[in-house]
Amino acid sequence: MLRKANNVFSVILGDVTVTTAAVNAAVPVGTVVSNLNLPNNAVVITDAGLRRLDAAAYTALATGDQFFVIQGRGATQPLMKSPILTKGKIKFSIAPHKRAQQQSTAVGYNGTTGALPVANNTNFFIKIRKRDNDAANRSQPFSLFAGPVRTDATGTQAELASLLVSNGWLNFKDEPARYYLRFEALCDNVGAPTTAATGTLAATNGSLFVSATVSGAAEFSVGDYVRFGTATTDPVYKVVATAVGGITLDSPYVGTTGTFAAGAAEFITAALAAVANFGVRMTGDVNPFDVNQWRDYYANRFTVSFSDSTTLLTHLQGAFNGNGVWQQVAMDEYLSYGYEGENNQLAVPSIPRDQTVKIPGIGGNTVNTSKYSALNIAWEESISGLVSMDGGKGNVLVYFNLDNSAPGAGVVTGTSIEANTILTLGLTVANFNEV
């Protein structure tokens, strides 16, 4: 049967900690590369005979000469090799690392404008239409709710916001993907900064209790609100108990675990909160992810509606999957194994992938060391009469692991074999730095 050999997909993974000096010592330029001499996760360029090339040797290749991009996987594993590539028949494109971005939507006050309705003895609810990040449920979104909740005989925006946040957290906390959404209250009152009388507040993600180095009772009373930050876009929580050692919140703190020194947090008295504008902000949470379990990756997406149709709904930030995030890299590595003869079909149990990708929390890896930038090498060859009556084409996706020692961004370290590989191909290292 005649068939078209199309869209061959190959993934090569580098590690920024593998230095050029170490690889030069193990595999000098001109040496034949093998699994026994190429360091684990080193990425190099070789000629068709697997002899390692440097920039000068690659530049000397004539149009029509062939080469490989090769990744070491340790002495006990075969090399990961790209399809053989022909100089002059390839195109390069670069995709620097971009952080993933979670969707954020507000009901009522959004940090700048808006308000929740005020009504006594009235039911309200927020309806969230969510899309799951797993194969069984992602194609059929379903609805979850914050509410219904009921205001009392003296309803206020503050009361309604606290009820919706608490109920939303309870309804979502048992979702498989952790909370799926974070619920936080926003308030337009500018607040008063905490002082040395309270000291430093220490908030832990998922905890109701916030410790104070001096006294939580010094400036907070039951019914007051604490703002973690100093802007009206920062979340507020209702205080339900105070003590010398800290304060207790009406719902668990869902922000990043951290400390707030005097002046870095604020308090809003119950009286001021009762006449302030409030809103509820919902922000997507980062899903747990494992290739062999989830088989897909994306940032959470959802739609929001509110029981009172006159209340302002604000789409604050859209979801963005990111580029070169570790989940994406792990998924691409996994899928590429199909072209290596591995059994990774989605319909049958798969062979667990190698733990080549740096995953936060595994082996000392962190979010900041698990960043990648991508080089895509698109190729097209005429293979008529060999395996097809048509041409073949595909992509070699080379992921370069970034070092985060530079302030504010991940970079390809100049001494790494990755930088050497980029320069060998005639590309500019700086183009691969995080944006």
C-alpha positions in Angstrom: 0.0 0.0 0.0 1.3 3.4 -0.9 1.4 5.8 2.0 2.7 9.2 2.9 5.5 9.5 5.4 4.5 12.7 7.1 5.0 14.6 10.4 7.7 12.5 12.0 8.1 13.9 15.5 11.4 13.6 17.5 12.2 15.2 20.8 15.7 15.9 22.2 16.2 17.1 25.8 19.2 18.9 27.2 20.3 19.8 30.7 21.9 23.1 31.4 24.1 21.6 34.1 26.1 19.5 31.6 29.1 21.7 30.8 31.0 22.0 27.5 34.2 21.2 29.3 32.9 17.9 30.6 31.6 16.9 27.2 34.8 18.0 25.5 36.8 15.8 27.9 34.5 12.8 27.4 33.9 13.2 23.6 36.4 15.4 21.9 35.3 16.9 18.6 35.8 14.3 15.8 35.2 11.4 18.2 32.5 8.9 17.4 29.6 9.4 19.9 28.1 6.4 21.7 26.0 5.7 24.8 29.2 4.8 26.6 31.0 8.1 26.2 28.3 10.8 25.7 27.3 12.2 29.2 23.6 11.8 30.2 21.4 14.6 28.8 24.2 16.1 26.7 23.0 17.3 23.3 25.5 17.3 20.5 25.7 17.6 16.7 27.3 14.8 14.8 27.9 14.0 11.1 26.3 11.0 9.4 29.0 8.8 10.9 28.2 9.9 14.4 31.5 11.9 14.7 31.0 14.9 16.9 31.0 18.3 15.2 31.9 21.7 16.5 30.8 25.1 14.9 33.6 25.1 12.4 33.0 21.5 11.3 29.2 22.1 11.0 29.8 25.3 9.0 32.1 23.3 6.7 29.3 20.9 5.8 28.2 21.4 2.3 24.6 21.8 1.3 23.3 18.3 1.0 25.6 16.9 3.7 23.8 15.1 6.5 24.0 15.3 10.3 22.3 14.2 13.5 21.2 15.9 16.7 21.9 13.4 19.5 21.1 13.2 23.2 22.9 11.1 25.7 20.7 9.0 28.0 23.3 7.2 30.1 25.6 4.2 29.5 22.8 1.7 29.8 20.4 3.4 27.4 20.6 3.9 23.7 21.3 7.3 22.3 18.3 9.4 21.4 18.9 10.4 17.8 17.0 12.7 15.5 16.2 11.5 12.0 19.2 12.2 9.8 19.0 15.8 8.7 20.2 17.4 5.4 21.9 20.7 5.6 20.0 23.1 3.2 16.7 21.2 3.7 16.0 22.3 7.2 14.4 25.4 8.8 15.0 26.7 12.3 12.4 28.4 14.6 12.9 29.4 18.2 10.4 29.5 21.0 11.8 31.0 24.2 10.4 29.9 27.5 7.2 31.7 28.6 5.5 31.0 31.9 2.0 29.5 32.0 -0.7 31.9 33.0 -3.9 31.0 34.9 -7.3 32.4 34.1 -8.8 34.9 36.6 -12.4 36.1 36.7 -14.2 38.4 39.2 -17.8 38.7 40.2 -18.7 42.1 41.6 -15.8 44.3 42.7 -12.7 43.5 40.5 -10.0 45.5 42.2 -11.0 48.7 40.4 -14.8 48.9 40.0 -18.0 46.9 40.5 -19.9 45.6 43.5 -21.9 42.6 44.8 -25.6 43.0 45.3 -27.0 43.9 48.7 -30.2 42.1 49.7 -31.5 40.6 52.9 -32.6 37.0 53.3 -31.7 36.3 49.7 -30.1 33.3 48.0 -27.1 33.8 45.6 -24.7 31.5 43.8 -21.8 31.5 41.3 -22.0 28.9 38.6 -18.6 27.6 37.2 -18.5 25.7 34.0 -15.2 23.8 34.2 -13.1 21.7 31.8 -11.2 18.9 33.4 -7.6 18.2 32.6 -8.0 14.4 32.2 -9.0 12.2 29.2 -12.3 11.0 30.7 -13.8 14.4 31.4 -12.1 17.2 29.5 -14.4 16.9 26.5 -17.6 17.2 28.6 -17.4 20.3 30.8 -19.7 20.2 33.8 -20.9 22.7 36.4 -19.9 23.3 40.0 -21.1 26.0 42.3 -20.1 28.4 45.0 -23.5 28.5 46.7 -26.3 28.7 47.0 -25.7 30.8 50.1 -28.2 33.0 51.9 -27.7 36.4 53.4 -29.1 37.3 56.8 -31.6 40.0 57.8 -28.9 42.6 57.5 -27.2 41.6 54.4 -24.0 43.3 53.2 -21.5 42.8 50.4 -18.9 41.8 52.9 -21.2 39.0 54.2 -22.0 37.8 50.8 -18.4 37.7 49.6 -17.3 35.7 52.7 -20.2 33.2 52.2 -19.4 32.7 48.5 -15.7 32.3 49.1 -16.1 29.8 52.0 -18.7 27.8 50.1 -16.7 27.8 46.9 -13.6 26.5 48.7 -15.7 23.7 50.3 -17.2 22.7 47.0 -13.9 22.6 45.1 -11.5 21.3 47.7 -12.3 17.7 46.9 -11.8 18.0 43.2 -9.1 15.6 41.9 -7.0 18.6 40.6 -6.6 20.0 44.1 -8.9 23.0 44.4 -9.1 23.5 40.6 -10.0 27.1 41.4 -8.9 29.5 44.1 -11.6 31.7 45.6 -10.6 35.1 47.1 -12.6 38.1 48.3 -11.7 41.6 47.1 -12.6 44.9 48.8 -12.3 48.5 47.7 -11.5 49.9 51.1 -7.8 50.9 51.1 -7.2 49.5 54.6 -4.7 50.5 57.3 -1.3 48.9 57.3 -0.4 46.5 60.1 2.2 47.8 62.5 5.0 46.6 64.8 2.3 45.8 67.4 1.3 42.9 65.2 4.7 42.2 63.8 5.0 39.8 60.9 2.1 37.7 59.7 2.9 34.2 58.4 0.3 32.6 56.1 0.4 29.0 54.9 -1.4 27.9 51.9 -4.5 25.8 52.9 -4.4 26.9 56.5 -7.1 28.8 58.5 -4.6 30.1 61.0 -2.2 33.0 60.4 0.5 33.4 63.0 1.7 36.8 64.2 5.2 37.4 65.7 3.8 39.8 68.3 0.0 39.7 68.7 -2.8 39.1 66.3 -5.2 40.7 68.8 -3.3 44.0 68.8 -4.9 45.3 65.7 -7.5 42.7 64.7 -10.9 42.1 66.2 -13.4 39.4 65.2 -15.3 40.6 62.1 -12.4 42.6 60.8 -10.7 41.8 57.5 -7.1 41.2 56.8 -5.6 42.0 53.4 -2.5 40.1 52.3 -0.8 42.9 50.4 -1.4 46.6 50.1 -3.4 47.0 46.9 -7.1 46.7 46.4 -6.4 43.9 43.9 -4.9 41.8 46.8 -7.3 39.4 48.6 -9.0 39.9 51.9 -10.2 37.4 54.5 -12.6 37.8 57.4 -11.1 37.3 60.9 -13.2 34.9 63.0 -10.8 34.6 66.0 -7.8 36.5 67.5 -5.1 35.5 69.9 -1.7 36.7 70.9 -0.2 34.2 68.5 -2.2 35.1 65.5 -5.6 35.2 63.8 -8.0 32.7 62.4 -9.6 33.2 59.0 -13.1 32.3 57.8 -11.7 30.3 54.9 -8.3 28.8 54.3 -5.6 31.0 52.9 -5.1 30.0 49.2 -2.3 32.3 48.2 1.4 31.5 48.1 2.8 30.5 51.5 4.8 33.5 52.8 5.3 36.2 55.4 4.0 39.7 55.5 6.0 42.1 57.6 4.5 45.2 59.4 3.1 47.4 56.7 3.0 44.6 54.0 -0.5 43.5 55.1 -3.5 45.6 56.0 -6.6 45.5 58.3 -10.1 46.7 57.5 -12.4 47.2 60.5 -15.8 45.4 60.5 -17.5 48.8 60.4 -15.6 49.9 57.3 -16.1 46.5 55.6 -19.9 46.7 56.2 -20.1 49.8 53.8 -17.4 48.8 51.3 -17.7 47.2 47.9 -16.7 43.6 47.6 -16.2 41.0 44.9 -15.1 37.4 44.5 -12.2 36.5 42.4 -11.7 33.0 40.9 -8.3 32.0 39.7 -7.3 28.7 38.1 -5.0 26.5 40.1 -2.0 24.6 38.7 -3.1 21.1 38.1 -1.0 18.1 39.3 0.3 16.4 36.2 1.8 13.1 35.3 2.2 12.0 31.7 1.2 8.4 32.3 -1.9 9.4 34.2 -3.3 12.5 32.6 -2.0 12.2 28.9 -2.7 15.9 28.3 -1.7 19.3 29.7 -3.2 22.7 29.6 -4.0 25.6 32.0 -7.5 25.4 33.5 -10.2 27.2 31.6 -13.7 27.9 32.9 -16.7 30.2 32.4 -18.5 32.0 35.2 -22.1 33.2 35.6 -23.8 34.8 38.7 -27.3 34.4 39.9 -27.9 38.1 39.8 -27.5 39.0 36.1 -27.0 42.7 36.8 -23.8 42.2 38.7 -20.5 43.0 36.9 -18.5 40.0 35.7 -14.9 40.8 34.7 -12.5 38.6 32.8 -9.3 39.7 34.4 -6.8 37.4 32.8 -6.9 34.6 30.2 -5.4 31.2 30.5 -2.1 30.5 28.7 -0.5 27.1 28.6 3.0 28.6 28.5 5.9 27.5 26.3 8.6 25.2 27.5 6.9 24.5 30.8 7.9 21.1 32.2 4.4 19.5 31.7 4.5 20.4 28.0 8.1 19.1 27.7 7.2 15.8 29.5 4.2 15.3 27.2 6.3 15.9 24.0 9.0 13.5 25.2 6.4 10.9 25.9 4.7 11.2 22.6 8.0 11.1 20.7 8.7 7.6 22.0 6.2 6.3 19.4 8.7 7.0 16.7 11.3 5.1 18.7 9.3 1.9 18.7 8.0 2.4 22.3 4.4 1.4 23.1 2.9 4.6 24.0 -0.5 4.4 22.2 -3.1 6.3 24.1 -5.6 3.4 24.0 -3.4 0.8 25.8 -1.3 0.8 28.9 2.0 2.6 28.2 5.5 2.1 29.2 6.3 4.7 31.9 8.5 7.4 30.3 12.1 8.2 31.5 12.4 10.8 34.2 14.5 13.0 31.9 12.4 16.1 32.2 13.2 18.2 35.3 10.0 18.1 37.4 9.6 20.4 40.4 9.8 18.4 43.7 11.7 15.5 42.2 15.4 15.1 42.8 15.8 18.6 44.1 14.3 20.3 41.0 12.3 23.5 41.5 9.9 25.5 39.4 12.7 27.8 38.5 15.1 25.0 37.3 12.4 23.2 35.3 12.2 25.7 32.5 12.9 25.0 28.8 13.2 26.9 25.6 12.6 25.2 22.3 14.4 24.9 19.0 12.3 23.4 16.2 14.1 22.0 13.2 11.6 21.4 10.4 12.8 19.0 7.7 11.6 17.6 4.4 13.1 14.9 2.3 12.3 13.1 -0.9 12.0 9.4 -0.1 10.1 8.3 -3.2 10.6 4.7 -3.8 12.1 4.0 -0.4 9.1 3.7 1.9 6.6 5.9 0.1 5.6 7.4 -3.3 5.5 10.7 -1.5 8.0 12.9 0.4 8.7 12.7 4.1 8.7 15.6 6.5 8.8 16.1 10.2 10.1 18.1 13.1 13.0 17.7 15.6 12.1 19.6 18.8 15.1 20.3 20.9 14.4 21.5 24.4 17.1 23.4 26.2 16.8 23.4 30.0 17.3 26.9 31.4 19.3 28.1 34.4 17.6 30.6 36.7 20.6 32.1 38.4 20.2 35.3 36.3 17.8 37.7 38.0 14.3 37.6 36.6 14.7 35.1 33.8 15.9 31.7 32.8 19.0 31.6 30.6 21.1 29.1 28.7 24.4 29.2 30.7 27.3 30.1 28.6 29.5 27.2 29.8 26.8 24.6 29.1 26.9 22.1 26.3 23.5 23.5 25.3 25.2 26.9 24.5 27.8 25.0 22.5 25.1 23.1 20.6 23.2 26.3 19.8 26.4 28.0 18.5 27.3 24.9 16.5 24.1 25.3 14.6 24.9 29.0 13.9 22.2 30.4 16.2 22.4 33.0 18.9 22.3 31.8 22.5 20.5 34.9 23.8 17.5 34.2 21.7 16.7 31.1 23.9 16.5 33.1 27.1 13.2 33.4 28.9 10.8 36.1 27.8 
